[in-house]
Amino acid sequence: MDAPAPLALYIHWPFCVSKCPYCDFNSHVRASVDQAAWRDALLADLAHEAAMLPGRRLGSIFFGGGTPSLMPPATVAALIAAAESAWGFDGDIEITLEANPSSVEAARFADLAAAGVNRVSLGLQALDDDALVFLGRAHGVAEGLAALDTAQQHFGRVSFDLIYARPGQSQAAWEAELSRAIGFGTEHLSLYQLTIEPGTRFATEAAAGRLVIPGEDEAAMLFETTRTIAAAAGLPAYEVSNHARPGAESRHNLTYWRYRDYAGIGPGAHGRRGGMATMRHKKPENWQAAIVRNGHGIEIEDALTPPARQAEALLMGLRLREGVDLARIAELAGVSVDAVIDARAAATLTRAGLIARNGDRLHATEPGMLVLNAVIAALVPDD
């Protein structure tokens, strides 16, 4: 029997230094945090997951959430040490920390690197000051690029993200911005189209006609341009919105997209282990109380049905350029390979040039990536 794939660990730090458009709770903004209590609670949550997943090795750790780069480096070091003790590390383990590109956070990069972090993901989001104001970011371009420079001095692996298809952004402007971004020489870029989510400030502005984003045709052109320019620069897309030099793909995120086991600890963290879906209490106070009461912060722990695992594996895996292994999904769902996808829809999509199949490997083509949501919705069989 093959050894199980390396495990991934997601550690969620919920606190922010100021209210931002992405926070769900005002309580996430704290002037001060009892750091010792939070470190002990996270360690307890980690120990519980380790007991549920014995005999595994870690391939990646990801510190995410509110402002994890403001976690005390001693807490980061303690969690990394506890994870290594509990599971053991792959020799080339990837340990990523999300960071806002501010001077305050950049000043901690040296200590975070010394604590064991070897990869950083910076939320630059734009290389235009007006766009950053529109996106609700506290940093400006100069501060963000200074943080990027500091990150490149202290971490062997650096990624940053940009958002395009912004209101009023022309194709020429995006091409210039993307080319500038590539020129900074990072090994990985996350390039997202601006989307309008229901219930957000952007949705309200759009409904009132005060916010106009590019139409479908223009957005498709920007998407194609993004992939062409990045690939020509040696950073091909390996996922819908993620680009990397060969070998520099995010190992942690690949665990999600390949539908492998991952443990999630901290408020609001999700996990998948052995066919179980876990979700921690989202509100920090409720999570902390659960740790005291139960020794872990789990709110929901449900067994996934085979059809649910089948659908999740398709939804995640078809985002990747490599696509999905239909035989593996068939094994997860307890069905035949031919029953993993809707055969009639697959035939139609194949004739349209939107998907391609080689043996049990199925992937979306470049045209298929343009309409991926529709492709996936057609392929997932009805219950």
C-alpha positions as CSV (number, residue, x, y, z in Angstrom):
1,M,0.0,0.0,0.0
2,D,1.3,3.4,-0.9
3,A,2.2,5.8,2.0
4,P,-0.4,8.5,2.5
5,A,0.3,11.9,0.9
6,P,2.0,14.4,3.2
7,L,-0.5,16.2,5.5
8,A,-1.0,20.0,5.5
9,L,-1.7,22.1,8.6
10,Y,-3.6,25.4,8.5
11,I,-3.3,27.7,11.5
12,H,-5.8,30.5,11.7
13,W,-4.9,33.7,13.6
14,P,-8.2,35.7,13.7
15,F,-7.0,39.1,14.9
16,C,-6.5,42.3,12.8
17,V,-4.9,45.6,13.8
18,S,-7.8,47.5,12.3
19,K,-11.3,46.9,10.8
20,C,-11.0,45.8,7.2
21,P,-13.5,44.8,4.6
22,Y,-12.7,41.1,5.1
23,C,-13.4,40.7,8.8
24,D,-16.7,39.1,9.9
25,F,-16.5,40.2,13.5
26,N,-15.7,43.5,15.1
27,S,-14.3,41.4,17.9
28,H,-11.4,40.4,15.6
29,V,-10.0,43.9,16.2
30,R,-8.1,43.9,19.5
31,A,-5.9,46.6,21.1
32,S,-4.3,43.8,23.0
33,V,-4.3,40.0,23.1
34,D,-3.4,37.6,25.9
35,Q,-0.6,36.0,23.9
36,A,0.2,33.3,26.4
37,A,-3.4,32.2,26.6
38,W,-3.8,32.2,22.8
39,R,-0.5,30.2,22.3
40,D,-1.7,27.6,24.8
41,A,-5.1,27.3,23.1
42,L,-3.6,26.9,19.7
43,L,-1.2,24.3,21.0
44,A,-4.1,22.4,22.5
45,D,-6.1,22.5,19.3
46,L,-3.1,21.2,17.4
47,A,-2.6,18.4,19.9
48,H,-6.1,17.3,19.3
49,E,-5.7,17.1,15.5
50,A,-2.4,15.3,15.9
51,A,-4.2,12.6,18.0
52,M,-6.8,12.3,15.2
53,L,-4.2,11.9,12.5
54,P,-1.4,9.7,13.9
55,G,1.5,8.4,11.9
56,R,1.5,11.1,9.3
57,R,4.2,13.5,8.1
58,L,3.7,17.2,7.4
59,G,4.4,18.6,4.0
60,S,3.3,22.2,4.7
61,I,2.1,24.6,7.4
62,F,0.2,27.8,6.5
63,F,-0.4,30.7,8.9
64,G,-3.4,32.6,7.7
65,G,-6.3,34.6,8.9
66,G,-6.5,38.2,10.0
67,T,-3.0,39.5,10.5
68,P,-0.9,36.4,11.3
69,S,2.4,38.3,10.6
70,L,1.6,40.1,13.9
71,M,1.7,36.8,15.8
72,P,4.6,36.8,18.3
73,P,7.5,35.0,16.6
74,A,7.8,32.9,19.8
75,T,4.2,31.7,19.3
76,V,5.0,30.9,15.6
77,A,8.1,29.0,16.7
78,A,6.2,27.1,19.4
79,L,3.5,25.9,17.0
80,I,6.1,24.8,14.4
81,A,8.0,22.9,17.0
82,A,4.8,21.2,18.3
83,A,3.8,20.3,14.8
84,E,7.2,18.7,14.1
85,S,7.1,16.8,17.4
86,A,3.6,15.5,16.7
87,W,4.0,14.5,13.1
88,G,7.5,14.9,11.8
89,F,8.4,17.0,8.7
90,D,9.0,16.2,5.1
91,G,12.6,17.2,4.4
92,D,11.5,20.2,2.2
93,I,8.5,21.3,4.3
94,E,6.9,24.5,3.2
95,I,6.0,26.9,6.0
96,T,4.1,29.9,4.7
97,L,2.8,33.0,6.5
98,E,0.4,35.5,5.1
99,A,1.3,39.1,5.6
100,N,0.0,42.6,4.8
101,P,2.7,44.6,3.1
102,S,3.1,47.2,5.8
103,S,6.3,48.6,7.4
104,V,5.1,47.4,10.8
105,E,4.8,43.8,9.7
106,A,7.9,43.9,7.5
107,A,9.9,44.8,10.6
108,R,9.1,41.4,12.0
109,F,10.1,39.4,9.0
110,A,13.6,38.6,10.3
111,D,12.3,37.2,13.5
112,L,9.6,35.2,11.7
113,A,12.2,33.7,9.4
114,A,14.3,32.8,12.5
115,A,11.2,31.1,14.0
116,G,11.0,28.7,11.0
117,V,8.8,30.4,8.4
118,N,10.4,29.9,4.9
119,R,7.8,31.3,2.6
120,V,5.7,34.5,2.8
121,S,2.6,35.5,0.9
122,L,2.1,39.3,0.6
123,G,-1.3,40.9,0.0
124,L,-0.1,43.7,-2.3
125,Q,-3.3,43.6,-4.3
126,A,-2.4,46.5,-6.6
127,L,0.5,48.6,-7.8
128,D,-1.7,51.7,-8.0
129,D,-2.4,54.0,-5.1
130,D,-5.9,54.9,-6.2
131,A,-6.8,51.2,-6.7
132,L,-5.5,50.4,-3.2
133,V,-7.8,53.1,-1.7
134,F,-10.7,51.6,-3.7
135,L,-9.9,48.1,-2.4
136,G,-9.8,49.4,1.2
137,R,-6.2,48.7,1.8
138,A,-4.2,50.6,4.4
139,H,-0.9,50.5,2.6
140,G,0.3,52.5,-0.4
141,V,2.4,51.2,-3.3
142,A,5.7,52.5,-1.9
143,E,5.1,50.9,1.5
144,G,4.0,47.6,-0.1
145,L,7.1,47.4,-2.4
146,A,9.4,48.2,0.6
147,A,7.8,45.2,2.4
148,L,8.3,43.1,-0.7
149,D,11.9,44.0,-0.8
150,T,12.3,43.1,2.9
151,A,10.5,39.8,2.4
152,Q,12.9,38.9,-0.4
153,Q,15.8,39.5,1.9
154,H,14.6,37.2,4.6
155,F,12.6,34.4,3.0
156,G,13.7,31.9,0.4
157,R,10.3,31.8,-1.2
158,V,8.0,34.8,-1.8
159,S,4.6,35.2,-3.4
160,F,2.3,38.2,-3.7
161,D,-1.2,38.8,-5.1
162,L,-2.8,41.3,-7.4
163,I,-6.4,42.0,-8.3
164,Y,-7.3,43.0,-11.8
165,A,-10.5,43.7,-13.8
166,R,-10.9,46.7,-11.5
167,P,-13.3,49.5,-12.5
168,G,-11.8,51.7,-15.2
169,Q,-8.8,49.5,-15.6
170,S,-7.8,49.2,-19.3
171,Q,-6.1,46.2,-20.8
172,A,-3.0,48.3,-21.5
173,A,-2.9,49.5,-17.9
174,W,-3.2,45.9,-16.6
175,E,-0.5,44.7,-19.0
176,A,1.9,47.4,-17.7
177,E,1.0,46.6,-14.1
178,L,1.5,42.8,-14.5
179,S,4.8,43.3,-16.4
180,R,6.0,45.5,-13.5
181,A,5.0,42.9,-11.0
182,I,6.8,40.1,-12.8
183,G,9.9,42.3,-12.9
184,F,10.2,42.0,-9.1
185,G,11.4,38.4,-9.6
186,T,9.2,36.4,-7.2
187,E,8.7,32.7,-7.9
188,H,4.9,32.8,-7.5
189,L,2.0,35.2,-8.2
190,S,-1.7,35.0,-7.4
191,L,-3.7,37.0,-9.9
192,Y,-7.4,37.3,-9.2
193,Q,-10.2,38.9,-11.1
194,L,-12.2,41.3,-9.0
195,T,-15.5,39.7,-8.1
196,I,-18.6,41.3,-6.5
197,E,-19.8,39.2,-3.5
198,P,-23.3,39.6,-2.3
199,G,-23.7,41.7,0.9
200,T,-20.4,43.6,0.5
201,R,-19.8,47.3,0.0
202,F,-18.9,46.6,-3.6
203,A,-22.3,44.9,-4.2
204,T,-24.1,47.9,-2.8
205,E,-22.1,50.3,-5.0
206,A,-22.6,48.2,-8.1
207,A,-26.4,47.9,-7.5
208,A,-26.6,51.7,-7.2
209,G,-24.7,52.1,-10.5
210,R,-21.7,53.8,-8.8
211,L,-19.4,50.9,-9.6
212,V,-19.0,49.5,-13.1
213,I,-16.6,46.5,-13.6
214,P,-15.6,45.1,-16.9
215,G,-18.1,43.0,-18.8
216,E,-17.8,39.3,-19.6
217,D,-16.0,39.8,-22.9
218,E,-13.5,42.3,-21.4
219,A,-12.9,40.2,-18.4
220,A,-12.2,37.1,-20.6
221,M,-9.7,39.1,-22.6
222,L,-8.0,40.2,-19.4
223,F,-7.9,36.6,-18.1
224,E,-6.3,35.4,-21.4
225,T,-3.8,38.3,-21.4
226,T,-2.8,37.5,-17.8
227,R,-2.1,33.8,-18.6
228,T,-0.2,34.7,-21.8
229,I,2.0,37.3,-20.2
230,A,2.8,35.3,-17.1
231,A,3.5,32.1,-19.1
232,A,5.9,34.0,-21.4
233,A,7.8,35.2,-18.3
234,G,8.2,31.7,-17.0
235,L,5.3,31.7,-14.5
236,P,2.6,29.5,-16.2
237,A,-0.8,29.1,-14.5
238,Y,-0.9,25.9,-12.6
239,E,-4.4,26.8,-11.2
240,V,-7.0,29.2,-12.4
241,S,-5.5,32.2,-10.6
242,N,-2.1,31.0,-9.5
243,H,1.1,31.2,-11.4
244,A,4.5,29.8,-10.5
245,R,7.9,28.9,-11.8
246,P,8.1,25.1,-12.3
247,G,8.7,23.6,-8.8
248,A,7.6,26.7,-7.0
249,E,3.9,26.0,-6.8
250,S,2.2,26.4,-3.4
251,R,2.5,22.9,-1.9
252,H,0.0,23.8,0.8
253,N,-2.7,24.9,-1.6
254,L,-2.0,21.9,-3.9
255,T,-3.0,19.8,-0.9
256,Y,-6.5,21.4,-1.0
257,W,-6.8,21.3,-4.8
258,R,-5.7,17.7,-5.0
259,Y,-8.2,16.8,-2.2
260,R,-5.7,15.5,0.3
261,D,-6.0,15.5,4.1
262,Y,-5.4,18.8,6.0
263,A,-5.8,19.8,9.6
264,G,-7.2,23.2,10.4
265,I,-6.8,24.8,13.9
266,G,-7.8,28.2,15.3
267,P,-11.1,30.1,15.1
268,G,-13.1,29.4,11.9
269,A,-10.6,26.9,10.5
270,H,-11.8,24.1,8.3
271,G,-10.2,20.7,7.8
272,R,-10.6,17.4,5.9
273,R,-9.3,14.2,7.4
274,G,-10.2,10.7,6.6
275,G,-13.5,11.5,5.0
276,M,-14.5,13.9,7.9
277,A,-15.2,17.6,7.5
278,T,-14.2,19.7,10.5
279,M,-15.0,23.3,11.3
280,R,-13.8,25.3,14.3
281,H,-16.0,27.8,16.1
282,K,-15.6,31.0,14.1
283,K,-15.9,33.7,16.9
284,P,-12.7,33.8,18.8
285,E,-14.4,33.9,22.2
286,N,-16.5,30.8,21.4
287,W,-13.5,28.9,20.1
288,Q,-11.5,29.7,23.2
289,A,-14.3,28.6,25.4
290,A,-14.5,25.3,23.5
291,I,-10.8,24.8,24.1
292,V,-11.3,25.1,27.8
293,R,-14.4,23.0,27.8
294,N,-13.4,20.2,25.3
295,G,-9.7,20.5,24.7
296,H,-10.3,21.5,21.1
297,G,-12.2,24.2,19.2
298,I,-14.3,22.0,16.9
299,E,-17.9,23.1,16.4
300,I,-18.8,20.7,13.5
301,E,-17.4,17.3,12.7
302,D,-19.3,15.4,10.0
303,A,-18.7,12.4,7.9
304,L,-18.8,13.3,4.3
305,T,-21.0,11.1,2.1
306,P,-19.3,9.5,-0.9
307,P,-21.2,11.7,-3.3
308,A,-20.1,14.8,-1.4
309,R,-16.4,13.7,-1.5
310,Q,-16.8,13.0,-5.2
311,A,-18.2,16.5,-5.8
312,E,-15.6,18.2,-3.6
313,A,-12.8,16.4,-5.4
314,L,-14.1,17.5,-8.8
315,L,-14.7,21.1,-7.7
316,M,-11.2,21.5,-6.3
317,G,-9.2,19.4,-8.8
318,L,-10.6,20.8,-12.0
319,R,-9.2,24.2,-11.0
320,L,-5.7,22.8,-11.6
321,R,-4.0,22.7,-15.0
322,E,-3.2,19.0,-14.3
323,G,-6.9,18.3,-13.7
324,V,-8.2,15.3,-11.8
325,D,-7.5,11.5,-11.5
326,L,-10.9,10.0,-12.2
327,A,-9.8,6.6,-10.8
328,R,-8.9,8.1,-7.5
329,I,-12.2,10.0,-7.2
330,A,-14.0,6.8,-8.1
331,E,-12.3,5.0,-5.2
332,L,-13.2,7.9,-2.8
333,A,-16.9,7.7,-3.9
334,G,-17.2,3.9,-4.3
335,V,-18.4,4.2,-7.9
336,S,-17.0,3.2,-11.3
337,V,-14.7,5.5,-13.1
338,D,-17.4,6.1,-15.7
339,A,-19.8,7.3,-13.0
340,V,-17.5,10.0,-11.6
341,I,-18.6,12.6,-14.2
342,D,-21.8,13.1,-16.2
343,A,-20.9,11.2,-19.4
344,R,-23.3,13.1,-21.7
345,A,-22.0,16.5,-20.5
346,A,-18.4,15.3,-20.8
347,A,-19.0,14.3,-24.4
348,T,-20.5,17.7,-25.2
349,L,-17.7,19.6,-23.5
350,T,-15.1,17.5,-25.2
351,R,-16.6,18.2,-28.6
352,A,-16.6,21.9,-27.7
353,G,-12.9,21.8,-26.8
354,L,-13.5,22.7,-23.2
355,I,-12.1,19.6,-21.6
356,A,-9.7,16.8,-22.5
357,R,-9.2,13.3,-21.2
358,N,-6.1,11.1,-21.3
359,G,-6.9,7.7,-19.8
360,D,-8.2,8.5,-16.3
361,R,-6.8,12.0,-16.2
362,L,-9.3,14.8,-17.0
363,H,-8.5,18.5,-17.3
364,A,-10.0,21.7,-18.5
365,T,-8.4,23.2,-21.6
366,E,-7.4,26.8,-21.9
367,P,-10.9,27.7,-23.4
368,G,-12.4,25.6,-20.7
369,M,-10.7,27.6,-17.9
370,L,-12.5,30.7,-19.2
371,V,-15.8,29.1,-18.3
372,L,-14.7,26.8,-15.6
373,N,-17.6,27.2,-13.2
374,A,-20.0,26.2,-16.0
375,V,-17.8,23.3,-17.0
376,I,-17.7,22.0,-13.4
377,A,-21.4,22.4,-12.9
378,A,-22.1,20.4,-16.0
379,L,-19.6,17.6,-15.1
380,V,-20.8,16.9,-11.5
381,P,-23.4,14.2,-11.7
382,D,-26.9,14.8,-10.2
383,D,-27.5,13.0,-6.9
